[in-house]
């Protein structure tokens, strides 16, 4: 969605804006993109260690699975383009005139402290469903479905679990030094660590790129022998070189602003209603080499980007794997 102009530095040949990066730019920086294995969200979020919040997220996830709100249970579609407007509308609005307020109501937990979370889940659950109803109606009446509509749908979904995000239009591009030059990044969504931000420093948990559809990453027409070997062992086949490069650039540029509550920086890639988790890990010494333009990492070392498989927020089975990591991030986001 972001559209910064591409200004190329002749010495490094790196675009000045991450929206123009590709996987080749990450390869130039010797940032390893792990595609031979899909990691679970739980594995990627292991960079955040907070046992109290982990127990809290696991407890609420189990409670949600046991007492699934009927509205959320009824949202079970293969993808957005298989959503029937009438069926989707009936989730909130039905001929029996039953109040819609119970559709996303979570049964009370024993802990009184979770009441605020329950109320937030209900409010944003209804907004998530309303956005889906609206988008399905637009599609069936021949209107264009935009990236921004999917962005809003994802914002409502993550807000159900306590996450608050800021869109690119509401913030200035973030800049950082890469190879001795300033590179800017404007992720479509940014998840800030708001309690830790001050006038001099912004701290964040994750950055996110959004697009309407998922494209399979085809093998390059003239691949190198190294890349061809990697292609044959790939598990991550749903991300193309452009998405990987742009998102990897976002992670790198924002790395120094990551929250002190995590060891590496997290990312999310939204393709329609599919969400992929990512993690960029880097040592202080390696990061300094990247900023100075002197990356030279021995085989098996250096910065890495890892990905999960895609999870569909409209599919009930996939949401089982999404609820706990999103709850964990949501609780961390509001913790001092």
NORNOR-V262561 format. One record per pair of residues at least 12 apart in sequence whose C-alpha atoms are under 10 Angstrom apart, sorted by the first residue. I is the first residue (numbers start at 1). J is the second residue. Records with the same first field share a line. If there is no record, write none. Layout:
I: J ; J
//
This chain:
1: 19 ; 146 ; 147 ; 148 ; 151 ; 168 ; 186 ; 187 ; 188 ; 209 ; 210 ; 211 ; 212
2: 17 ; 18 ; 19 ; 20 ; 168 ; 169 ; 173 ; 185 ; 186 ; 187 ; 188 ; 209 ; 210 ; 246
3: 17 ; 18 ; 19 ; 20 ; 186
4: 16 ; 17 ; 18 ; 19 ; 20 ; 173 ; 184 ; 185 ; 186
5: 17 ; 18 ; 19 ; 20
6: 18 ; 19 ; 20 ; 21
7: 20 ; 183
8: 20
9: 179 ; 181 ; 182
11: 179 ; 180 ; 181 ; 293
12: 25 ; 28 ; 29 ; 178 ; 179 ; 180 ; 181 ; 293
13: 25 ; 28
14: 26 ; 28 ; 29 ; 178 ; 179 ; 181 ; 183
15: 182 ; 183 ; 184
16: 175 ; 178 ; 181 ; 182 ; 183 ; 184 ; 185
17: 173 ; 174 ; 175 ; 182 ; 183 ; 184 ; 185 ; 186 ; 246 ; 249 ; 250 ; 253
18: 183 ; 184 ; 185 ; 186 ; 187 ; 245 ; 246 ; 247 ; 248 ; 249 ; 250 ; 251 ; 252 ; 253
19: 184 ; 185 ; 186 ; 187 ; 209 ; 242 ; 243 ; 245 ; 246 ; 247 ; 249 ; 250
20: 185 ; 242 ; 243 ; 245 ; 246 ; 249
21: 241 ; 242 ; 243 ; 244 ; 245 ; 246 ; 247 ; 248 ; 249 ; 250
22: 240 ; 241 ; 242 ; 243 ; 244 ; 245 ; 246 ; 247 ; 248 ; 249
23: 240 ; 241 ; 242 ; 243 ; 244 ; 245 ; 246 ; 247 ; 248 ; 249
24: 241 ; 242 ; 244 ; 245
25: 241 ; 242 ; 244 ; 245 ; 246 ; 248 ; 249
26: 241 ; 244 ; 245 ; 246 ; 248 ; 249 ; 252 ; 303 ; 304 ; 305
27: 245
28: 295
29: 178 ; 179 ; 289 ; 290 ; 291 ; 293 ; 294 ; 295 ; 296 ; 297 ; 302 ; 303
30: 290 ; 295 ; 296 ; 297 ; 298 ; 301 ; 302 ; 303 ; 304
31: 248 ; 252 ; 280 ; 281 ; 282 ; 286 ; 290 ; 295 ; 297 ; 301 ; 302 ; 303 ; 304 ; 305
32: 280 ; 300 ; 301 ; 302 ; 303 ; 304 ; 305 ; 306
33: 244 ; 245 ; 248 ; 280 ; 303 ; 304 ; 305 ; 306 ; 307
34: 230 ; 234 ; 235 ; 236 ; 304 ; 305 ; 306 ; 307
35: 230 ; 231 ; 233 ; 234 ; 235 ; 236 ; 237 ; 239 ; 305 ; 306 ; 307 ; 308
36: 230 ; 231 ; 232 ; 233 ; 234 ; 235 ; 236 ; 237 ; 306 ; 307
37: 233 ; 234 ; 235 ; 236 ; 306 ; 307 ; 308 ; 309
38: 234 ; 235 ; 236 ; 237 ; 276 ; 277 ; 278 ; 306 ; 307 ; 308 ; 309 ; 310
39: 235 ; 236 ; 277 ; 278 ; 279 ; 306 ; 307 ; 308 ; 309
40: 276 ; 277 ; 278 ; 306 ; 307 ; 308 ; 309 ; 321 ; 322 ; 325
41: 276 ; 277 ; 278 ; 279 ; 307 ; 308 ; 309 ; 311 ; 321 ; 322 ; 324 ; 325 ; 326
42: 277 ; 308 ; 321 ; 322 ; 324 ; 325 ; 328
43: 279 ; 306 ; 308 ; 325
44: 264 ; 265 ; 266 ; 267 ; 277 ; 278 ; 279 ; 280 ; 306 ; 307 ; 308 ; 325
45: 262 ; 263 ; 264 ; 265 ; 266 ; 277 ; 278 ; 279 ; 325 ; 326 ; 328 ; 329
46: 262 ; 263 ; 264 ; 279 ; 325
47: 261 ; 262 ; 263 ; 264 ; 265 ; 266 ; 279 ; 280 ; 281
48: 205 ; 259 ; 260 ; 261 ; 262 ; 263 ; 264 ; 265 ; 266 ; 328 ; 329 ; 332
49: 261 ; 262 ; 263
50: 261 ; 262 ; 328 ; 332
53: 327 ; 328 ; 329 ; 330 ; 331 ; 332 ; 335
54: 324 ; 325 ; 327 ; 328 ; 329 ; 331 ; 332
55: 328
56: 114 ; 324 ; 327 ; 328 ; 331
57: 161 ; 323 ; 324 ; 325 ; 326 ; 327 ; 328 ; 329 ; 330 ; 331
58: 323 ; 324 ; 325 ; 327 ; 328
59: 109 ; 324
60: 109 ; 114 ; 117 ; 118 ; 323 ; 324 ; 327
61: 320 ; 321 ; 322 ; 323 ; 324 ; 325 ; 326 ; 327 ; 328
62: 320 ; 323 ; 324
63: 106 ; 107 ; 108 ; 109
64: 106 ; 107 ; 320 ; 323 ; 324
65: 320 ; 323
66: 107
67: 105 ; 106 ; 107 ; 108
68: 103 ; 104 ; 105 ; 106 ; 107
69: 102 ; 103 ; 104 ; 105 ; 106 ; 107 ; 122 ; 125
70: 91 ; 102 ; 103 ; 104 ; 105 ; 106
71: 88 ; 90 ; 91 ; 92 ; 100 ; 101 ; 102 ; 103 ; 104 ; 105 ; 122 ; 125 ; 126 ; 129
72: 91 ; 103 ; 104 ; 105 ; 125 ; 126 ; 128 ; 129 ; 314 ; 315 ; 316 ; 319
73: 91 ; 103 ; 104 ; 314 ; 315 ; 316 ; 317
74: 87 ; 88 ; 90 ; 91 ; 103 ; 314 ; 315 ; 316
75: 87 ; 88 ; 91 ; 129 ; 132 ; 313 ; 314 ; 315 ; 316
76: 88 ; 312 ; 313 ; 314 ; 315 ; 316 ; 317 ; 318 ; 319
77: 312 ; 313 ; 314 ; 315 ; 316
78: 273 ; 312 ; 313 ; 314 ; 315 ; 316
79: 272 ; 273 ; 274 ; 312 ; 313 ; 314 ; 315
80: 132 ; 135 ; 136 ; 139 ; 150 ; 213 ; 272 ; 273 ; 274 ; 312 ; 313 ; 314 ; 315
81: 136 ; 139 ; 140 ; 272 ; 273
82: 136
83: 132 ; 133 ; 135 ; 136 ; 137 ; 139 ; 140 ; 314
84: 133 ; 136 ; 137 ; 139 ; 140
85: 132 ; 133 ; 134 ; 135 ; 136 ; 137 ; 138 ; 139 ; 140
86: 133 ; 136 ; 137
87: 133 ; 136
88: 129 ; 130 ; 132 ; 133 ; 134 ; 136 ; 137
89: 129 ; 130 ; 132 ; 133 ; 134 ; 136 ; 137
90: 133
91: 103 ; 104 ; 126 ; 129 ; 130 ; 133
92: 104 ; 126 ; 129 ; 130 ; 133
100: 126
101: 122 ; 123 ; 126
102: 122 ; 126
103: 122 ; 125 ; 126
104: 118 ; 119 ; 121 ; 122 ; 123 ; 124 ; 125 ; 126 ; 129 ; 160
105: 118 ; 119 ; 120 ; 121 ; 122 ; 123 ; 125 ; 126
106: 118 ; 119 ; 121 ; 122
116: 162
117: 160 ; 161 ; 162 ; 327 ; 330 ; 331
118: 160 ; 161 ; 162
119: 160
120: 159 ; 160 ; 161 ; 162
121: 156 ; 157 ; 158 ; 159 ; 160 ; 161 ; 162
122: 160
123: 156 ; 159 ; 160
124: 155 ; 156 ; 157 ; 158 ; 159 ; 160 ; 161 ; 162
125: 156 ; 157 ; 158 ; 159 ; 160 ; 161
126: 156 ; 157 ; 160
127: 152 ; 153 ; 155 ; 156 ; 157 ; 159 ; 160
128: 152 ; 153 ; 154 ; 155 ; 156 ; 157 ; 158 ; 159 ; 160
129: 153 ; 156 ; 157
130: 153 ; 156
131: 149 ; 150 ; 152 ; 153 ; 154 ; 156
132: 149 ; 150 ; 152 ; 153 ; 314
134: 149
135: 149 ; 150 ; 153
145: 212 ; 272
146: 211 ; 212 ; 272
147: 188 ; 210 ; 211 ; 212 ; 213 ; 270 ; 271 ; 272
148: 167 ; 188 ; 210 ; 211 ; 212
149: 210 ; 211 ; 212 ; 272
150: 210 ; 211 ; 212 ; 213 ; 270 ; 271 ; 272 ; 273 ; 274
151: 167 ; 188 ; 189 ; 208 ; 209 ; 210 ; 211 ; 212 ; 270 ; 271 ; 272 ; 273
152: 167
153: 272 ; 273 ; 313
154: 189 ; 210 ; 270 ; 272 ; 273 ; 274 ; 275 ; 313
155: 167 ; 189
157: 313 ; 314 ; 326
158: 313 ; 322 ; 323 ; 326 ; 327 ; 329 ; 330
159: 326 ; 327 ; 330
160: 323 ; 326 ; 327 ; 330
161: 322 ; 323 ; 324 ; 325 ; 326 ; 327 ; 328 ; 329 ; 330 ; 331
162: 326 ; 327 ; 328 ; 329 ; 330 ; 331 ; 332 ; 333 ; 334
163: 191 ; 192 ; 326 ; 327 ; 328 ; 329 ; 330 ; 331 ; 332 ; 333 ; 334
164: 189 ; 190 ; 191 ; 192 ; 193 ; 194 ; 329 ; 330 ; 333 ; 334
165: 188 ; 189 ; 190 ; 191 ; 192 ; 193 ; 206 ; 207 ; 208
166: 187 ; 188 ; 189 ; 190 ; 191 ; 192 ; 207
167: 186 ; 187 ; 188 ; 189 ; 190 ; 191 ; 208
168: 185 ; 186 ; 187 ; 188 ; 189 ; 190 ; 208
169: 186 ; 187 ; 188 ; 189
170: 189
171: 186 ; 187 ; 189 ; 190
172: 184 ; 185 ; 186
173: 185 ; 186 ; 187
174: 186 ; 187 ; 250 ; 253 ; 254 ; 257
175: 250 ; 253 ; 254
176: 252 ; 253 ; 254 ; 255 ; 256 ; 257 ; 291
177: 252 ; 253 ; 288 ; 290 ; 291 ; 292 ; 293
178: 249 ; 252 ; 253 ; 287 ; 288 ; 289 ; 290 ; 291 ; 292 ; 293 ; 294
179: 288 ; 289 ; 290 ; 291 ; 292 ; 293 ; 294 ; 295
180: 289 ; 290 ; 291 ; 292 ; 293 ; 294
181: 291 ; 292 ; 293
182: 253 ; 291
183: 249 ; 250 ; 252 ; 253
184: 249 ; 250 ; 253 ; 254
185: 246 ; 247 ; 249 ; 250 ; 251 ; 252 ; 253 ; 254
186: 207 ; 208 ; 209 ; 246 ; 250 ; 253 ; 254
187: 206 ; 207 ; 208 ; 209 ; 210 ; 246 ; 247 ; 249 ; 250 ; 251 ; 254 ; 267
188: 207 ; 208 ; 209 ; 210 ; 211 ; 269 ; 270
189: 206 ; 207 ; 208 ; 209 ; 210 ; 267 ; 268 ; 269
190: 204 ; 205 ; 206 ; 207 ; 208 ; 209 ; 254 ; 267 ; 268
191: 203 ; 204 ; 205 ; 206 ; 207 ; 208 ; 266 ; 267 ; 268 ; 329 ; 330 ; 333
192: 204 ; 205 ; 206 ; 207 ; 257 ; 258 ; 259 ; 333 ; 334
193: 205 ; 206 ; 257 ; 258 ; 259 ; 260 ; 261 ; 329 ; 330 ; 332 ; 333 ; 334 ; 335 ; 336
194: 259 ; 332 ; 333 ; 334 ; 335 ; 336
195: 332 ; 333 ; 334 ; 335 ; 336
196: 259 ; 260 ; 261 ; 333 ; 334 ; 335 ; 336
197: 257 ; 259
201: 257
202: 254 ; 256 ; 257 ; 258 ; 259
203: 254 ; 255 ; 256 ; 257 ; 258 ; 259 ; 260 ; 261
204: 254 ; 255 ; 256 ; 257 ; 258 ; 259 ; 260 ; 261 ; 262 ; 265 ; 266 ; 333
205: 254 ; 255 ; 257 ; 258 ; 259 ; 260 ; 261 ; 262 ; 264 ; 265 ; 266 ; 267 ; 329 ; 332 ; 333
206: 250 ; 251 ; 254 ; 255 ; 258 ; 259 ; 264 ; 265 ; 266 ; 267 ; 268 ; 277 ; 278 ; 279 ; 329
207: 247 ; 250 ; 251 ; 254 ; 258 ; 265 ; 266 ; 267 ; 268 ; 269 ; 278
208: 247 ; 250 ; 251 ; 266 ; 267 ; 268 ; 269 ; 270 ; 275 ; 276 ; 277 ; 278
209: 243 ; 246 ; 247 ; 250 ; 267 ; 268 ; 269 ; 270 ; 271 ; 275
210: 243 ; 247 ; 268 ; 269 ; 270 ; 271 ; 272 ; 273 ; 274 ; 275
211: 243 ; 269 ; 270 ; 271 ; 272 ; 273 ; 274
212: 270 ; 271 ; 272 ; 273 ; 274
213: 270 ; 271 ; 272 ; 273 ; 274
214: 238 ; 239 ; 240 ; 243 ; 270 ; 271 ; 272 ; 273 ; 274 ; 275 ; 310
215: 237 ; 238 ; 239 ; 240 ; 243 ; 271
216: 236 ; 237 ; 238 ; 239 ; 240 ; 241
217: 231 ; 236 ; 237 ; 238 ; 239 ; 240 ; 241 ; 242 ; 243 ; 244
218: 231 ; 237 ; 238 ; 239 ; 240 ; 241
219: 231 ; 232 ; 237 ; 240 ; 241
220: 241
235: 307 ; 308 ; 309
236: 306 ; 307 ; 308 ; 309 ; 310
237: 309 ; 310
238: 271 ; 276 ; 309 ; 310
239: 269 ; 271 ; 276 ; 307 ; 309 ; 310
243: 269
244: 269 ; 305 ; 307
247: 267 ; 268 ; 269 ; 278 ; 305
248: 267 ; 278 ; 279 ; 280 ; 304 ; 305 ; 306
250: 267
251: 264 ; 265 ; 266 ; 267 ; 278 ; 279 ; 280 ; 281 ; 305
252: 265 ; 280 ; 281 ; 282 ; 287 ; 290 ; 291 ; 303 ; 305
253: 291
254: 266
255: 280 ; 281 ; 282 ; 287
256: 284 ; 287
259: 333
261: 332 ; 333 ; 335 ; 336
262: 332
263: 280 ; 281 ; 282 ; 283
264: 279 ; 280 ; 281 ; 282 ; 283
265: 278 ; 279 ; 280 ; 281 ; 282 ; 305
266: 278 ; 279 ; 280 ; 281 ; 305 ; 306 ; 307
267: 279 ; 280 ; 305 ; 306 ; 307
268: 307 ; 308
269: 307 ; 310
270: 310 ; 311 ; 312 ; 313
271: 310 ; 311 ; 312
272: 312 ; 313
273: 310 ; 311 ; 312 ; 313 ; 314 ; 315
274: 309 ; 310 ; 311 ; 312 ; 313 ; 314 ; 315 ; 318
275: 308 ; 309 ; 310 ; 311 ; 312 ; 313 ; 322
276: 307 ; 308 ; 309 ; 310 ; 311 ; 312
277: 306 ; 307 ; 308 ; 309 ; 310 ; 311 ; 322 ; 325
278: 305 ; 306 ; 307 ; 308 ; 309
279: 304 ; 305 ; 306 ; 307 ; 308
280: 303 ; 304 ; 305 ; 306 ; 307
281: 302 ; 303 ; 304 ; 305 ; 306
282: 301 ; 302 ; 303 ; 304 ; 305
283: 301 ; 302 ; 303
285: 302
286: 301 ; 302 ; 303
287: 302 ; 303
289: 302
290: 303
//
